[in-house]
Amino acid sequence: MQAAPAHAAMATATRAASALPATLSVRPPSVTGALRALEGLLMRSGQRTARRNAWTAVLEDRRRAKDRREAQHVLEAVAAPGPQAT
C-alpha cells in the first residue's frame, strides 16, 4: 500500500481543521470563574468579602473538627488495654 501524496494529506487536514467552528478553539470559562464573575456583578465588595470570610471560617471549622476526631482516635487507642496497634 502506498502512502498518500503529501499535498493530498495536507489538503485533507486543512479541510478538517477549517470545518471546526472558531468557538471550539477557545476554552470556555470554568464554573468557578463564571460564578465569581456573576458574584462580582451582583454583590458589593463588602458583601463579597463577608461571604469569603464566612467560607474561610467554615473550612477552618471543618479542619478543626477533623483534627479533634483524629486526636480522639489516638487517645482511645492509647487508653485501650492490650497490645498497641498504633
Secondary structure, 3 states (H helix, E strand, C coil): CCCCCHHHHHHHHHHHHHCCCHHHHCCCCCHHHHHHHHHHHHCCHHHHHHHHHHHHHHHHHHHHHHHHHHHHHHHHHHHCCCCCCC
